[in-house]
Amino acid sequence: MSVDLKPVEEQVMVITGASSGIGLTTARMAADRGARVVLAARSEDALRDLTDEITQSGGEATYVVADVSDRDDVREIAETARDAYGGFDTWVNVAGAFLYGKLEETPVEEMREQFDTNVWGLLYGSLEAADLLKERGGAIINIGSVASDRAIPLQGSYSASKHAVKGFTDALRMELEQEGAPVSVTLVKPASIDTPYPDHAKNYMDEEATLPPPIYTPETVARAILHAAEHPQRDVYVGGGAKGMAALGYYAAGLMDTIMEKLFVPMQKKDRPARSDENNLDGPTGDLEERGDYDRHVSETSAYTEASQRRSLTGLALAGLGAVGLALYGRYRSKRRSSESGDGEHESETRTVRTAPRTRR
């Protein structure tokens, strides 16, 4: 059965993890385009503020305070969408929990908690969405990661959870297709994204956590999500760096292991001690913030992702490899200069100006 998806402006969209980062950016962008949005997260203050922001700008929104690791909470999200808007057209699973640290130094109980959110929460949402959308048609969009294809040291538990997300999403897609259900199931696999991810992560390293380059804006992911809400896609890499890492990991796994060990381990550590701030594994965190505090270059767009959405696939794998190669080489040169000077890092890259609004309670 063919899958016909409505334009975003005619849709009702459910978005979990809507209080920060990718979820927040997607909610704002969808509402700006005219979608009615059902917002879910654990912080009622943040959800109330976001709902007010959207409605005062002329949009339509409602919210549900929900912990996606609780299946009853996820059922309530679906029920709220039915009560408020008669159902939904797209369900976007964004909510996630984050951990940094070596596997041997990370409590297993906290890895389980991470899986409760990243895997079981996404599974609950996908099943609720499939149950309704098999009748009316629509899209399920699950946020995976480049870590769905390539494990990242110091984020081993997160990588494992995103591998599970890929396996579940792929299986659900095939089962719905075999049934002839009019449902598109998309896995979105971003590269590193400038969100509060490192600040919200529980950190078992001695140093403050950060993200390895190349870095892209959350708007880049949100645009890919909204494109998938209108155009059925199997999966989409956000950022040429994501595709490059996945391709190199597939075709030259040993080489990619070495790159990860030599470069990605130090790239995930800042030159200052770890903070003991709140983290999203232990509870809701912070205000409505889309961006993190990444202080180097952030790419506002991805030529690779835009081309893939136009189905212009020639040369995309090479473009992805080139993007990650340039980023890694630039970081290597920077560290080498820093080591030779003995004065720390001296890069003069200019950070991309932030344009996304920030709302604070």
FIGUZA-42309 format. One record per residue (C-alpha): x, y, z; residue in three letters. Coordinates in Angstrom, 1 decimal. Example, Ala and Ser with C-alpha at 12.3 -4.5 7.8 and 13.67 -1.06 7.14 Angstrom:
<rs>
R      u      v      w type
R   12.3   -4.5    7.8  ALA
R   13.7   -1.1    7.1  SER
</rs>
This chain:
<rs>
R      u      v      w type
R    0.0    0.0    0.0  MET
R    1.3    3.5   -0.9  SER
R    1.9    5.9    1.9  VAL
R    0.5    9.4    1.4  ASP
R    1.6   11.9    3.9  LEU
R   -0.1   15.3    4.5  LYS
R    1.7   18.6    4.3  PRO
R    3.1   19.6    7.7  VAL
R    0.7   22.5    8.0  GLU
R   -2.2   20.1    7.9  GLU
R   -0.8   17.7   10.4  GLN
R   -1.0   17.0   14.1  VAL
R    2.4   16.1   15.4  MET
R    3.4   14.4   18.6  VAL
R    6.9   15.2   19.8  ILE
R    8.6   13.6   22.8  THR
R   11.6   15.2   24.4  GLY
R   10.1   18.6   23.5  ALA
R   11.6   20.7   26.2  SER
R   15.2   21.0   24.8  SER
R   17.5   20.4   21.9  GLY
R   16.3   18.6   18.8  ILE
R   12.8   18.1   20.2  GLY
R   12.4   21.7   21.2  LEU
R   13.7   23.0   17.8  THR
R   11.4   20.6   15.9  THR
R    8.4   21.6   18.0  ALA
R    9.0   25.3   17.3  ARG
R    9.7   24.7   13.6  MET
R    6.6   22.5   13.1  ALA
R    4.4   25.0   14.9  ALA
R    5.8   27.9   12.8  ASP
R    4.8   25.9    9.7  ARG
R    1.2   25.5   10.9  GLY
R    1.2   22.0   12.5  ALA
R   -0.7   21.4   15.6  ARG
R    1.7   20.0   18.1  VAL
R    1.3   17.7   21.1  VAL
R    4.4   18.2   23.3  LEU
R    5.7   15.7   25.8  ALA
R    8.5   15.9   28.3  ALA
R    9.1   15.6   32.1  ARG
R    9.2   19.3   33.0  SER
R    5.8   20.8   33.3  GLU
R    7.2   24.3   33.7  ASP
R    9.1   24.0   30.4  ALA
R    6.1   22.5   28.6  LEU
R    3.8   25.2   29.9  ARG
R    6.1   28.0   28.8  ASP
R    6.6   26.4   25.3  LEU
R    2.8   25.9   24.8  THR
R    2.2   29.6   25.8  ASP
R    5.0   30.7   23.4  GLU
R    3.4   28.8   20.5  ILE
R   -0.2   29.8   21.2  THR
R    0.8   33.5   21.7  GLN
R    2.4   33.3   18.2  SER
R   -0.8   32.1   16.7  GLY
R   -0.1   28.4   16.7  GLY
R   -1.9   25.4   18.3  GLU
R   -0.3   23.3   21.0  ALA
R   -1.1   21.1   24.0  THR
R    1.2   19.3   26.3  TYR
R    1.5   16.2   28.4  VAL
R    3.9   15.7   31.3  VAL
R    5.3   12.3   30.6  ALA
R    8.2   10.1   31.3  ASP
R    8.5    7.9   28.2  VAL
R   10.1    5.1   30.2  SER
R    6.6    4.6   31.7  ASP
R    4.2    3.0   29.2  ARG
R    1.2    4.4   30.9  ASP
R    2.6    7.9   30.4  ASP
R    3.1    7.2   26.7  VAL
R   -0.5    6.0   26.4  ARG
R   -1.6    9.2   28.0  GLU
R    0.3   11.1   25.2  ILE
R   -1.7    9.3   22.6  ALA
R   -5.0    9.8   24.5  GLU
R   -4.3   13.5   24.8  THR
R   -3.7   13.8   21.0  ALA
R   -7.0   12.0   20.4  ARG
R   -9.0   14.1   22.9  ASP
R   -7.5   17.4   21.7  ALA
R   -7.3   16.9   17.9  TYR
R   -8.9   13.6   17.1  GLY
R   -5.6   11.8   16.7  GLY
R   -2.2   12.6   15.1  PHE
R   -0.5   12.2   11.8  ASP
R    3.2   12.0   12.8  THR
R    4.8   10.8   16.0  TRP
R    8.4   11.8   16.6  VAL
R   10.4   10.0   19.3  ASN
R   13.2   12.3   20.4  VAL
R   13.4   11.8   24.2  ALA
R   16.8   10.5   25.3  GLY
R   19.0   10.1   28.3  ALA
R   22.8   10.5   28.1  PHE
R   25.9    9.0   29.8  LEU
R   29.6    9.6   29.3  TYR
R   32.3    7.3   30.7  GLY
R   34.1    4.1   30.2  LYS
R   31.8    1.0   30.3  LEU
R   33.8   -0.5   33.2  GLU
R   33.4    2.7   35.2  GLU
R   29.7    3.3   34.6  THR
R   27.1    1.8   36.9  PRO
R   25.1   -0.9   35.2  VAL
R   21.9    0.3   36.9  GLU
R   22.3    3.7   35.1  GLU
R   22.9    2.0   31.8  MET
R   19.5    0.2   32.4  ARG
R   17.9    3.6   33.1  GLU
R   19.3    5.0   29.9  GLN
R   17.9    2.0   28.0  PHE
R   14.5    2.5   29.7  ASP
R   14.3    6.0   28.0  THR
R   16.2    5.5   24.8  ASN
R   15.0    2.1   23.8  VAL
R   11.8    1.2   25.7  TRP
R   10.5    4.8   25.6  GLY
R   10.9    4.8   21.9  LEU
R    9.4    1.4   21.5  LEU
R    6.3    2.4   23.6  TYR
R    5.8    5.5   21.5  GLY
R    6.3    3.6   18.2  SER
R    3.8    1.0   19.1  LEU
R    1.2    3.5   20.2  GLU
R    1.7    5.4   17.0  ALA
R    1.5    2.3   14.8  ALA
R   -1.8    1.2   16.5  ASP
R   -3.5    4.4   15.4  LEU
R   -1.7    5.1   12.2  LEU
R   -2.4    1.7   10.7  LYS
R   -6.0    3.0   10.3  GLU
R   -5.5    6.6    9.2  ARG
R   -2.0    6.6    7.8  GLY
R    1.0    8.7    8.8  GLY
R    4.6    8.7    9.9  ALA
R    6.7    7.4   12.7  ILE
R   10.0    9.2   13.0  ILE
R   12.6    7.8   15.4  ASN
R   15.7    9.7   16.3  ILE
R   18.7    7.4   16.3  GLY
R   22.3    8.6   15.8  SER
R   25.4    7.9   13.9  VAL
R   26.0    5.8   16.9  ALA
R   23.2    3.5   15.6  SER
R   25.8    2.3   13.0  ASP
R   29.2    3.0   14.7  ARG
R   29.9    2.6   18.4  ALA
R   31.7    5.5   20.0  ILE
R   34.1    5.0   22.9  PRO
R   33.1    6.8   26.2  LEU
R   29.5    6.6   25.0  GLN
R   29.3    2.9   24.9  GLY
R   25.9    2.6   26.6  SER
R   24.4    5.3   24.5  TYR
R   25.8    3.6   21.3  SER
R   24.3    0.3   22.4  ALA
R   20.9    1.9   23.0  SER
R   21.0    3.5   19.5  LYS
R   21.9    0.2   17.9  HIS
R   18.8   -1.2   19.6  ALA
R   16.8    1.7   18.2  VAL
R   17.9    0.9   14.7  LYS
R   17.1   -2.8   15.1  GLY
R   13.6   -2.1   16.4  PHE
R   12.8    0.6   13.9  THR
R   13.9   -1.5   10.9  ASP
R   11.9   -4.5   12.1  ALA
R    8.8   -2.4   12.7  LEU
R    9.1   -0.9    9.3  ARG
R    9.3   -4.2    7.6  MET
R    6.3   -5.6    9.6  GLU
R    4.1   -2.7    8.7  LEU
R    5.1   -2.8    5.1  GLU
R    4.3   -6.6    5.0  GLN
R    0.9   -5.8    6.4  GLU
R    0.3   -3.2    3.8  GLY
R   -0.1   -0.5    6.5  ALA
R   -0.1    3.1    5.2  PRO
R    2.7    4.1    7.6  VAL
R    6.1    5.5    6.9  SER
R    8.8    4.6    9.4  VAL
R   11.9    6.7    9.3  THR
R   15.2    6.4   11.3  LEU
R   17.0    9.8   11.6  VAL
R   20.7    9.4   12.3  LYS
R   22.4   12.7   13.2  PRO
R   26.1   13.4   13.6  ALA
R   27.1   15.6   16.5  SER
R   24.5   18.3   17.1  ILE
R   24.9   21.6   19.0  ASP
R   22.4   20.9   21.7  THR
R   22.7   20.8   25.5  PRO
R   23.4   17.0   25.2  TYR
R   26.9   17.1   26.9  PRO
R   25.5   19.4   29.7  ASP
R   22.6   17.2   30.3  HIS
R   24.6   14.0   30.3  ALA
R   25.6   12.1   33.5  LYS
R   29.4   12.2   33.3  ASN
R   31.8    9.6   34.7  TYR
R   34.9   11.1   33.1  MET
R   37.3   13.3   35.1  ASP
R   37.0   16.0   32.4  GLU
R   34.0   18.0   31.2  GLU
R   32.2   16.3   28.3  ALA
R   31.9   17.7   24.8  THR
R   31.1   16.5   21.3  LEU
R   33.5   15.4   18.5  PRO
R   33.3   17.4   15.2  PRO
R   31.8   18.0   12.7  PRO
R   29.0   19.7   14.5  ILE
R   25.6   20.7   13.0  TYR
R   22.7   22.9   14.3  THR
R   19.6   21.3   15.7  PRO
R   17.7   23.2   12.9  GLU
R   19.4   20.8   10.5  THR
R   17.9   17.8   12.2  VAL
R   14.5   19.5   12.6  ALA
R   14.3   20.2    8.8  ARG
R   15.1   16.6    8.1  ALA
R   12.4   15.5   10.5  ILE
R    9.8   17.7    8.9  LEU
R   10.8   16.5    5.5  HIS
R   10.3   12.9    6.6  ALA
R    6.9   13.8    8.0  ALA
R    5.9   14.8    4.4  GLU
R    8.0   12.4    2.3  HIS
R    8.3    8.7    3.2  PRO
R   12.0    7.9    3.8  GLN
R   13.6    4.7    5.2  ARG
R   16.4    6.5    7.0  ASP
R   18.3    9.8    6.7  VAL
R   21.8   10.8    7.9  TYR
R   21.9   14.3    9.2  VAL
R   25.3   15.7    8.3  GLY
R   27.9   14.4    5.8  GLY
R   30.0   13.6    8.9  GLY
R   27.4   11.0   10.0  ALA
R   27.4    9.3    6.6  LYS
R   31.2    9.4    6.4  GLY
R   31.6    7.8    9.8  MET
R   29.1    5.1    9.0  ALA
R   30.7    4.4    5.6  ALA
R   34.3    4.3    6.9  LEU
R   33.2    2.1    9.8  GLY
R   31.6   -0.4    7.4  TYR
R   34.3   -0.5    4.7  TYR
R   37.3    0.0    6.9  ALA
R   36.3   -1.1   10.4  ALA
R   39.8   -1.5   11.8  GLY
R   40.9    1.9   10.6  LEU
R   37.8    3.5   12.1  MET
R   38.5    1.8   15.4  ASP
R   42.0    3.3   15.4  THR
R   40.6    6.8   14.5  ILE
R   38.1    6.5   17.4  MET
R   40.8    5.4   19.8  GLU
R   43.3    8.1   18.8  LYS
R   41.1   11.0   18.1  LEU
R   37.5   10.6   19.3  PHE
R   38.5    9.8   22.9  VAL
R   40.3   13.1   23.5  PRO
R   37.8   15.0   21.3  MET
R   35.1   14.2   23.8  GLN
R   36.9   15.8   26.7  LYS
R   37.4   19.5   27.5  LYS
R   40.5   20.8   29.2  ASP
R   38.7   21.4   32.5  ARG
R   37.4   19.3   35.3  PRO
R   34.0   17.7   35.1  ALA
R   31.1   19.5   36.7  ARG
R   28.6   17.9   39.1  SER
R   25.5   19.7   37.7  ASP
R   22.1   18.2   37.3  GLU
R   21.7   15.6   34.5  ASN
R   18.7   14.3   32.6  ASN
R   19.3   10.7   33.8  LEU
R   18.3   11.7   37.4  ASP
R   15.4   14.1   36.4  GLY
R   14.3   17.0   34.2  PRO
R   17.0   19.5   33.4  THR
R   17.2   23.2   32.7  GLY
R   15.1   25.7   30.7  ASP
R   14.0   25.7   27.1  LEU
R   17.3   25.6   25.3  GLU
R   18.0   24.5   21.8  GLU
R   21.8   25.0   21.7  ARG
R   24.6   23.9   23.9  GLY
R   27.9   25.7   24.6  ASP
R   30.0   24.3   21.8  TYR
R   32.6   27.0   21.2  ASP
R   33.9   26.0   17.8  ARG
R   32.5   26.1   14.3  HIS
R   28.9   24.8   13.9  VAL
R   27.6   24.1   10.4  SER
R   24.2   25.7    9.8  GLU
R   23.3   23.4    6.9  THR
R   24.4   20.0    5.5  SER
R   24.8   19.8    1.7  ALA
R   24.8   16.0    2.1  TYR
R   21.5   15.8    3.9  THR
R   19.8   18.3    1.5  GLU
R   21.0   16.4   -1.5  ALA
R   19.9   13.1   -0.1  SER
R   16.4   14.5    0.4  GLN
R   16.4   15.5   -3.2  ARG
R   17.4   11.9   -4.0  ARG
R   20.6   13.1   -5.7  SER
R   22.7   10.3   -4.4  LEU
R   25.7   10.5   -6.7  THR
R   28.8   11.2   -4.8  GLY
R   27.0   11.5   -1.4  LEU
R   29.1    8.8    0.3  ALA
R   32.3   10.5   -0.9  LEU
R   31.0   13.9    0.4  ALA
R   30.3   12.3    3.8  GLY
R   33.8   10.8    4.0  LEU
R   35.2   14.1    3.0  GLY
R   33.3   16.0    5.7  ALA
R   34.4   13.7    8.5  VAL
R   38.0   13.6    7.1  GLY
R   38.4   17.3    7.0  LEU
R   37.0   17.7   10.5  ALA
R   39.3   15.0   11.9  LEU
R   42.3   16.4   10.1  TYR
R   41.6   19.9   11.3  GLY
R   41.3   18.7   14.9  ARG
R   44.5   16.7   14.6  TYR
R   46.4   19.7   13.3  ARG
R   45.0   21.8   16.1  SER
R   46.0   19.4   18.8  LYS
R   49.5   19.1   17.2  ARG
R   50.0   22.8   17.2  ARG
R   48.7   23.0   20.7  SER
R   51.1   20.3   21.8  SER
R   54.1   21.9   20.1  GLU
R   53.4   25.3   21.7  SER
R   52.6   24.0   25.1  GLY
R   50.1   26.8   25.6  ASP
R   46.9   25.0   25.0  GLY
R   44.7   25.4   22.1  GLU
R   45.1   28.5   19.8  HIS
R   42.5   27.9   17.2  GLU
R   40.7   31.0   16.0  SER
R   37.6   29.4   14.5  GLU
R   34.5   31.6   14.7  THR
R   31.4   30.1   16.1  ARG
R   28.3   30.3   14.0  THR
R   26.0   33.0   15.3  VAL
R   23.0   31.5   17.1  ARG
R   19.7   32.6   15.7  THR
R   17.3   30.3   17.6  ALA
R   15.3   32.0   20.3  PRO
R   15.8   31.0   23.9  ARG
R   13.0   31.1   26.4  THR
R   13.7   31.2   30.1  ARG
R   11.4   30.7   32.9  ARG
</rs>
